[in-house]
Amino acid sequence: MKTKHILLFFISIFFAATFSITAQEESLTTNDTVLKINKYGLRIGADLSKPIRSLLESDYTGFEIIGDFRISKRFYIAAEIGNEKKDRFESNLQSTTTGSYIKVGFDFNAYNNWLGMNNAIFTGLRYGFSTFKQELLGYDIYTTNSTFPTTFIEDSQEFSGLTAHWVELIVGVKTEIFNNLYLSINLQLKRKISDDKPENFDNLFIPGFNRTYDFSEFGAGYGYTISYLIPIYKK
């Protein structure tokens, strides 16, 4: 009986010590764990490349407002809206394109942020729609006969109510430089779906899509943006 009491005593001490160590480990684990807080909200800003281009190029003016809203850990609903005017003054052609556009889609953040960081290496997809007008100011009829060269014809014609549709793949990097303030650079690959062509003329430039090419439906663009996040809630 004495031996049995001694064994029970040591067994109770062992279980008490084990329970105490386990409780301490759980307490340390709980205290040492730092929760990663993700901010959700509306981020709005502007494309800086367009006003810079407007200052540097006398034949171009434009602006673009951007925005996105975070819907999950890695996905964002995104949109851009803007206006552009592009003049083309060459020896054989003079024209002006003016119009507005909107692009809507989503972004996916492929970057796994460290604790306290809110940066992004992202890829996205957009649907673009533009409404614009073309003004043909003058043109020179092409000829290979040097004996009777043509003269430049100044015949102003306006083609309004034109539209264009395209899809756009975008890749870029976004960095939080200050709290809730972001700088971003991106590249865009565009594929034209359809556009209204003026009679006896063509769309040399489409607002939002950029320059067009005779034998290709593809286009390209870039952006350098600044934006501010308005936090709405955190997870």
C-alpha positions in Angstrom: 0.0 0.0 0.0 2.9 2.3 0.8 4.5 1.7 -2.5 1.2 2.2 -4.3 0.8 5.6 -2.6 4.3 6.6 -3.6 3.7 5.7 -7.3 0.4 7.6 -7.3 2.2 10.6 -5.8 4.9 10.6 -8.5 2.4 10.0 -11.3 0.3 13.0 -10.1 3.4 15.2 -10.0 4.3 14.1 -13.6 0.9 14.9 -15.0 0.8 18.2 -13.1 4.2 19.2 -14.5 3.2 18.2 -18.0 0.0 20.2 -17.8 1.9 23.2 -16.5 4.5 23.1 -19.4 1.8 22.7 -22.0 -0.1 25.7 -20.6 3.0 27.8 -20.6 3.9 26.8 -24.3 0.3 27.7 -25.4 0.6 31.0 -23.6 3.9 31.7 -25.2 2.6 30.7 -28.6 -0.4 33.0 -28.2 1.7 35.9 -27.0 4.3 35.5 -29.7 1.9 35.3 -32.6 1.4 38.6 -34.5 -1.8 38.9 -36.5 -1.3 40.1 -40.1 -3.9 42.8 -40.8 -5.1 43.4 -44.4 -6.6 46.7 -45.3 -9.7 46.8 -47.5 -11.0 49.9 -49.2 -11.2 52.1 -52.2 -8.0 53.2 -53.9 -8.3 56.2 -56.3 -5.7 58.2 -58.2 -4.4 59.4 -61.5 -2.1 58.3 -64.3 0.9 60.7 -64.2 2.2 59.7 -67.6 -0.6 61.4 -69.5 -0.1 65.0 -68.1 3.6 64.6 -68.4 3.2 63.5 -72.0 0.8 66.5 -72.5 3.6 68.9 -71.4 6.3 67.2 -73.5 4.3 66.6 -76.7 2.6 69.5 -78.4 0.3 67.2 -80.4 -1.2 65.3 -77.4 -3.4 66.1 -74.4 -4.9 63.6 -72.0 -5.8 62.6 -68.5 -6.8 59.4 -66.7 -8.5 58.7 -63.4 -7.9 55.2 -61.9 -9.5 53.2 -59.1 -9.7 49.8 -57.5 -11.5 48.0 -54.7 -10.2 45.0 -52.9 -12.7 42.1 -52.7 -10.4 39.3 -51.4 -6.9 38.7 -50.3 -5.5 38.8 -53.8 -8.2 40.1 -56.1 -9.2 43.7 -56.9 -12.0 45.2 -59.0 -10.4 47.9 -61.1 -11.4 50.6 -63.6 -9.9 53.5 -65.5 -11.7 56.5 -67.1 -10.0 59.1 -69.3 -10.0 61.5 -72.2 -7.4 62.0 -75.0 -6.8 64.2 -77.9 -4.2 63.4 -80.6 -3.1 65.5 -83.5 -1.4 64.1 -86.5 0.4 66.6 -88.8 2.4 65.0 -91.5 3.4 66.0 -95.0 0.7 63.9 -96.6 -2.0 63.9 -93.9 -3.4 66.1 -91.1 -6.0 64.8 -88.7 -7.2 65.1 -85.1 -8.8 62.5 -82.8 -10.7 63.4 -79.7 -12.7 61.2 -77.3 -13.2 59.5 -74.0 -12.9 55.9 -72.8 -13.5 53.6 -69.9 -11.8 50.3 -68.9 -13.2 47.9 -66.3 -11.9 44.5 -65.1 -9.8 43.0 -62.2 -6.3 42.8 -60.9 -4.6 39.8 -59.2 -1.7 40.4 -56.7 0.9 37.6 -57.1 3.2 39.0 -54.4 3.2 37.5 -50.9 3.8 40.5 -48.7 5.9 40.4 -45.6 4.4 41.6 -42.3 3.5 45.3 -42.5 3.9 45.5 -46.3 1.1 46.3 -48.8 2.9 46.1 -52.1 1.8 44.3 -55.3 3.2 42.5 -58.3 0.0 42.2 -60.3 -1.5 41.1 -63.5 -5.0 42.1 -64.7 -7.6 42.0 -67.4 -9.7 44.9 -68.8 -12.5 45.4 -71.2 -12.2 48.8 -72.9 -14.8 51.0 -74.6 -14.1 54.3 -76.4 -16.4 56.9 -78.0 -14.6 59.5 -80.2 -14.6 61.6 -83.3 -12.1 61.9 -86.2 -11.4 65.2 -88.0 -9.7 64.9 -91.4 -8.2 68.4 -92.0 -6.2 67.8 -95.1 -4.5 65.1 -97.2 -2.3 64.5 -100.2 -3.3 61.9 -102.8 -0.6 59.3 -103.3 1.0 59.1 -106.8 4.2 57.7 -108.3 4.0 60.1 -111.3 6.6 62.8 -110.7 5.6 64.7 -113.8 2.2 65.6 -112.3 2.6 65.8 -108.6 -0.5 66.2 -106.5 -1.2 69.2 -104.3 -2.2 69.1 -100.7 -6.0 69.2 -100.4 -7.4 71.1 -97.4 -10.9 69.6 -97.1 -12.0 69.4 -93.5 -14.3 66.5 -92.7 -15.6 65.4 -89.3 -16.6 61.8 -88.4 -18.4 61.8 -85.0 -20.2 59.1 -83.0 -17.4 56.5 -83.6 -16.9 53.7 -81.0 -14.2 51.0 -80.4 -14.0 47.9 -78.2 -11.0 46.0 -77.0 -9.5 43.7 -74.3 -6.4 44.4 -72.5 -3.8 42.4 -70.5 -2.0 44.5 -67.9 1.1 43.7 -65.7 2.7 46.0 -63.2 4.3 46.7 -59.8 2.6 48.8 -57.1 4.6 50.1 -54.0 3.3 51.8 -50.9 5.7 54.7 -50.5 3.9 56.3 -47.5 1.0 55.1 -45.4 -1.9 54.4 -47.9 -0.1 56.3 -50.7 1.0 54.2 -53.7 3.1 54.5 -56.8 2.7 52.1 -59.7 4.1 51.4 -63.1 2.4 49.1 -65.6 2.5 47.8 -69.2 -0.5 47.0 -71.3 -1.0 44.7 -74.3 -4.3 45.4 -76.1 -6.3 43.4 -78.7 -8.9 45.3 -80.6 -12.3 43.6 -80.9 -14.1 46.1 -83.2 -14.2 49.7 -84.2 -16.3 52.0 -86.4 -14.2 53.2 -89.4 -15.0 56.6 -91.0 -16.0 56.4 -94.7 -12.9 56.6 -97.0 -10.7 57.1 -93.9 -9.4 55.0 -91.0 -8.9 55.3 -87.2 -5.2 56.3 -86.8 -5.6 56.7 -83.0 -8.3 55.5 -80.6 -8.5 57.1 -77.2 -7.7 54.5 -74.5 -6.4 52.1 -77.0 -3.6 54.2 -78.4 -2.1 54.1 -81.9 -3.5 51.6 -84.4 -1.7 49.7 -87.2 -2.8 48.8 -90.7 -2.3 45.0 -90.6 -2.6 44.2 -86.9 -5.4 44.3 -84.3 -2.9 44.6 -81.4 -1.7 47.7 -79.6 0.3 48.6 -76.5 0.4 51.2 -73.8 1.9 52.0 -70.4 1.0 53.9 -67.2 2.7 55.5 -64.3 0.2 56.1 -61.5 -0.2 57.6 -58.1 -3.1 56.6 -55.8 -4.4 56.8 -52.3 -6.1 54.1 -50.4 -9.3 55.1 -48.4 -9.5 52.3 -45.8 -13.0 51.0 -45.1 -12.4 47.9 -43.0 -9.7 45.5 -42.0 -9.3 41.7 -41.9 
